[in-house]
Amino acid sequence: MKIYTLGLCSTLLLGVLPLVDAAESDGLAELLKVLRDNGTLTAAQYDKLQQAVAQPVETPAQPVSQASTAKDDIFGDSGGDGGENQDLLISSEGGLEVASYDGEFSFELGGRLMVDSAFYQQDKADLGNGTELRRARIELEGTMFTDWAYELGVDFSDGNADVKDAYMAYNGFWPVQLKVGQFKEPFSLEELTSSRYSTFMERALPNEFVAGRHIGIGAKTLGKNWTLAGGIFGESFDDDADDEGDESWGLSGRLTFAPYQADRKALHFGTALAYRVPDDEQKVKYNVRPESHITDVKFLDTGSIKQVDNTLLAGLEMAGIWGPFSLQSEYMQMRVKRLQDKQNYSFDGWYVYGSWFITGESRAYKFKKGVFARVKPRSRKGAWELALRYSELNLNDTDINGGLGKNWTLGLNWYINKRFRLMANYIRVDNDQYADADGDVTGNDDPSVMQMRMQVDF
């Protein structure tokens, strides 16, 4: 397993070396040191990669534009300027992108690598300082016959191949897009915004309610300042494939509205619903880490709730951008309906955070998808962002004592360039007496967390 992980890290790092300039090399050199110090790279591998970073690499300039269509404007960005290379258009910005000259076929190879470390100021429970590969992902996406699109993403961070997005989409019914495969259910601004562009290292406590990726059929459309998406879903690709019983299924939908959009300014509102019927075991469970992934302790834990008929999750979201300042908030309520005359339950959570780009940049908002996108520094010195978040999750109701958790998180981000980022989060945890990890730890445990991340995507 160690050899497998070393090989994967080396492949990812060597793959992005031709894409870095002098400023980016400094960030990559720091990343190599961390991987060497925590044992992910051997000394010999470190020396080899360090030499590759120090050596300037010349790459042929072959940026070529892709044909801009009405569907590009609706569902994605069109390419840049460039020239023709026989029958193919080739771009090496970020990743490797190849397209046919007529625009009917294309593919883009990309990936992301996130290396985390965490240090816990423990109160009662042993949380365990450490490091991890939070994400090590290879992604392939593109188009076929103009109207068809596809995406496949596989994550190797835990030593296994974990399928993420794997779907086909049809854009021929413009402005409606149809999608079949495994992808994220349309719910939550924070969930649908890629981890590459998130303000904090981990999503807020209420994200425990959100379904994430499932296999299903979905559709989305949009107007001048609104989007609408929905679908019917089963379970995810790796959910107990040997189980012969009925699997869970659900319906979800999301509506967003952006009444104001201007240069470096935007206002976003959204609402979503997710209905789900559990599998034949008729059980659900909600538990969550303290916004830090390295520890396995989940203070907030309802335990197994049995004889469940269905669940209904409702969410509200709001966000605003004013130049270098931004504000984002969501509220979620989960209702658990049980069979016959059994007690029903209701849990809820919310978060709010603000951020400030000290160097003057702005968060990038994509109203066509109702999510946030990549930050692009204005200077070769990079961009600096300061952020503060409060999040709360209440898993207590009648005879279920899953705990009440309240977290304050202070974040500092350095965007070395648009592909490299360093992150630091300090988290202050405030748990009530019932936040005992379903009896595994003592309640009223209030630790603090200091965690850091080095991130590159291409």
N, C-alpha and C positions, 0 to 999 in steps of 0.2 A: 504493500500500500504506500510506503514511504517513497519507493522508487517511482510509482505511478504519479504521486503528487509532485515530486521533483520534476519529472518530465513534463507534466502539464504546465507548471509555472514557467519552466524554461521556454516552452513553445509559445506561450502567451507573451512573454517578455520579448523574445526575439522577433515575434510578429509585429510588435509596435515600434521596435528600434528605428526602422526606416522612416517613421512618421514624426520623430521628435526633432526639435531644433535645440539650440544651445540652452535656452531657458528651460525647456522641458527635460533636458538631460540631468539637470540638478535634481529635479523631483524624482526621476527614475533611479538615480544613484542612491538617494535616500531610501527608496523602496527596496532596492537590492540589499542594503545594509540590514534592514529589518528582517528580510527573509533569511539572510545569513545568520543573524543573531538568534532567531527563534528556531533554527535548525531546519528550516524548509529547504535551504540551499546548502550544499557542501562548500567547503573553502575553494575547491577546484572550480565548481560551477560558478561561484561568485566571481572569481578572478576572470573567468572566460567572459561572463556577461559584462563585467566592469570594463574590460578592454573593448568590447563591442560598443558600449555607451560612449567611451572616450574617443573612438575613431569616427570621424565625420563620414556620413553616408550620403552619397549623391543618388538621387532618384530622378528618373526621367519625368519631365513635366508633361502629363497627358490628361489634364482636366478637359472633359468634354460635356457639353450640355445634353440633357435629355429633353425630348419633345414635351412642351408644356401643353397640357390638356385641361379641359374644364374639370375632369375628375381629379387631376393633380391639385387644383385649387381647393377642391372640397376635402379630399382625403389625405393630402400630404404636400410636401414641398417639391418643387421642380429643381432641376440641377443648375449648374453654373455655366460659364462660357467655356469654349474650347474648340478643338478641331477634330477632324475625322481620322480614325485609324482603321483603314480598310472598311470592314463591315461592322466594327465594334466601337463603342464609345467607352472609354476607360477613365475612371477617376480614382485617385488614391487618397483623397482627403478623408482623414479619419480612419476608414477601413478600405477594403477593396471593392469597387463597384464596377460592374461590366454590364453594358446594355447594347442591344442591337440598334443599328442606326435608325431603323424605322420606329423604334420605341415599343415594339411588340413584346420583347423579351428583355429581362434584366435580372441580375442577382447582386446582392451586396453581402459581403462577409464582414462580421463585426464581433465584438466581444466585450467583456468587462471583467475586471479583477479588483476585488476589494479585500484589503488585509486589515484586520482589526486587532486591537489590544485593549484590555480592560483591567482596571485596578479597583478593588472594592474596599471601601471603609466599612467593615462589617459591624453590625449591631449585635445580632444574636446568631443567625444562621451562617454557616460557612458557604460563601458564594463562589470562591475559587478564582483568583486572578488568572489571566491567560491570554493567549493569542489564537486567532483562527483565520482561515480563508472564509470570509463571509459569503462571497460570491466569486465564482470562477466560471464564466459562462461564454460559450460560443454561440453565435446567432447567425442565421442565414435567412434572408428575405429577398423578395423580388416580385416580378410580374411575368405573366405568360399570356400570349395572344391578346395583349393590350388590356382587356377587361378583368383578367384573373390575377389575383395577388396571393402570396403565400408567405408564411413565416415559420421558422423552426428554431427554437432555442433550447439548449441543453446545458445544465449546470453540473459542474464536477466538484464543487467545494467540499462535499462530505466524502469524497473518494468514490462515489457512485455516479452513474449517469442519470440525472433527474430531469425529466422532460418538463419544460416550462410551456411557452407558447408553441402550439403546433396546429396550424389551421390553414384553410383555403378561404379566400374571399372573392366575391363577384361584384364588380362595380358597373356592370352593364345597365343597371336600372337607375342610372343617375337621376336625382341625388340620393338614392338609397343604396346602401352597401349591405350585402348578405354575407354571413360568415359561418363556417362549419368547422368544428375541431375543438381543440382545447385553448381557451383564452380566459381572460379575467371577466367575471360577471360585472355588468355596468353598475357599480355601487362605490361611492366615496371618492372624493377629490384626492385625498391623500393616498388611497390605495391605487388609483388609476394613474397617478403621476409616477413615472419610472423612478426606481431607486437611484438611478444615475443623477437625477435632478432634485432629489429630496433635500430639504433644508437641514434635517437632522439625520443622524445615523440610523435610527430605528423609528418606525411609525408609532403614533401615540397609543396609549392603552386601549381606547375603544376599538381599535382596528381588529381586536380579537373577534368581534362579531362578524366581520366581513368575510364572505365566502372565498374570495380569491379566484384561482383558476379552476374551472371545471370543463368537462366535455359537453358541448351543446351546439345549438343553432341560434344565431343572433342576427339582429338587423339594426342599422342605425341610419339616421338621416339628419339634416340640419337646414336651417334657414339663415337669414342675415345675421342674427345674433342669438340663436338658440340651437341646441342639439337634443336629440331624442334617441335613446338606445334601449333595447330590450332583448330578452331571449329566454329559452327554456333549456335547462341544464341538468345533467346527471351528476356523476362524481368525477374526480380527477383521474388522470391516467394511471397513477400508482396506488389507488385506494383498493386494497385487499382484492386483488384479481382472482384469488382462489375461492372467494365467498360465492356460494351458489344461491344465496337468498336475494330478495329484492333490494336494489340499491336505492339510495336517497335520490330525490329529484326536486327541482325548484324552478321558480319563475322570478325574474328580476327585471327592473327597468329604472332608467335614470333620465331626468330632464334637467337641462342647464339653460341659464339665461344670462347673457352679458349685455346689460342695457347701455353700458358706456365703455368704449374702447378708443384709445388715442395713443399717441406716441408715448411710451413708457408709463401709461396709465390704463387701468382696466378695473371693472367691477363685475364680479361673478356671483351668481346665486344658483343653487341646485337643490334638488330633492330626489330621493330614490326609495324604492321598496324592494324587498327580497323575501319571497315566500318559499319555504322549504318543508318537504315531508321527509322524515328520517327513514333510514333503511328498516329492514324487518326486525331489527333489535329494538327499535322504537326508543332510542336513547340519545341524549345530547349532553355535551360537557363544554364548559367555558373556563379556560385558564390562560394566564398570560405572564410572561417575564416582565421585570421592571424596566422595560425599554432598553434592555441590554441583552444581547444574544449569547454572549459567551457563557454566562451562568445558566444552569439548567433549573434553578429554583423558580417556581411560578407561585408567588405569594397568593395571588388572587385565583381561586379555584372553587368552582361550584360542586365538584365531584360529579358523578354520573347521575343525571336526571332521567328517570325511567318513565315508561308508559306515556311517551310524548306523541301527540297526534300531528302537530305541525308547529313551525316557528314563523314569526313575521318580524322582519327587521325594517324599521323606518329611519331615514336619515335626512338631515338638513345640512347644507353647506354654504359657506360664504367666504369670499376672498376679495381683496382689493389691492391695487398697486398704485402708488403715487411716487413716481420717480424711484429713488433709492429705497423707499419704505414700502413694506407690504404687511398685510394682515390676513390671517386665514383661520377659520374656525369650522368645526362640525359638531353636530349633536346626533346621537344614535340611541334608539330604544329597541330592545329585543323583547318580544312577547313570546312566551312558551305556553302553548295550549296543550293540555294533557287529555288523555282519554277519559271518557265517562265522567264521573263526578270527582276526579282527582284535582288537587289544587293547581291552579295556573300560576305562572310566575312572570314577573316583569323586571328586567335589568336595563340599566342605561349608562351612558358615558358621554363625555364631551372633551374637547380640547380647544385651545385658542393660542395662537402664537403670532409674534411680530418679528420682522427682520429688517435690518438696515445695512445697506452696502456702504461701508465707510469710504470706498473709493469711487462711489457715484454710479455704479451700474444698477440695473433693474432686473428683477425676476422676469423671465420670459413666459408669457401666457399665450396658449394656443386655443382660441375660442372654438375652432372647428372640432376640437376633441374635448373641450372643457377641462383641460389639464395644464400644468406648468411644464416648461421645456428647458432646454439647455441655456445656461448663463455663459455669455461670451465676454471675457475681460476686455476692457478698453485699452489697457497698457500691457507692455511686455513684462511688467512687474506683477501682473496678475490682479485679481480682485479679492477684496476682503469683505466678509459678511458676518455680522453679529446678530444673533437670534435668541429669543427667549420664549419658552413654551410652558404652559400649564395644562396638564391633562388629568382626567379623573374617570374612574370606572367603578361602578357600584354593582357588585354581584350578590347583594343581600336582599332577600325578599321572603317574608314569612318564615318558613322552616328551612330555607336555604341560606346558609351563611358562608358565602364564597369570599366575602371581604370587600372592603372599600379602600381603594388606593388613590393617592394624590401625588403626582410627580411634578417637580419643577425642573426644567432642563435649560441650561445655558449653553449655547453653541457658538463656535467660532469656525468659520470656513475660509480657507485660502484656495481660491481657484487659480492655480499656477498658470494655466491656460484653459482653453475650453475642453481639453481632454483629461487633464490631471487635476486632482483635488486632494487637499489635506483637510481633515475634519477633526474637531475636538469637542466633546460633549461632557459637561458636568451635570449629574442628575442627583437631586435630593428627593428621596423616597419617603412618603408618609403613609404607613399602613395602619388600619384599625385592628382591633383585637381578633377579628375573624379572618384576617388575611394570614392564614397559617398553612397554606399549600395543601389544603384538604387533610390537615392533621399531621403533616410531615415536619413542620417547623412551628415555632412559637409565634403567636400573634403580636401585634404592636412592634414589629421588626422594622426599623427605619434606617436602612443603610444609605450610603452615598456611593456614587459611581463616577469614576474618571475614565473615559474611554476615547480612543483615537482611531482614525482610519486613514489609510492611503488608498487612493482610488485612481484607476485609469480605465478609460473605455475607448474603443476604436470601432 
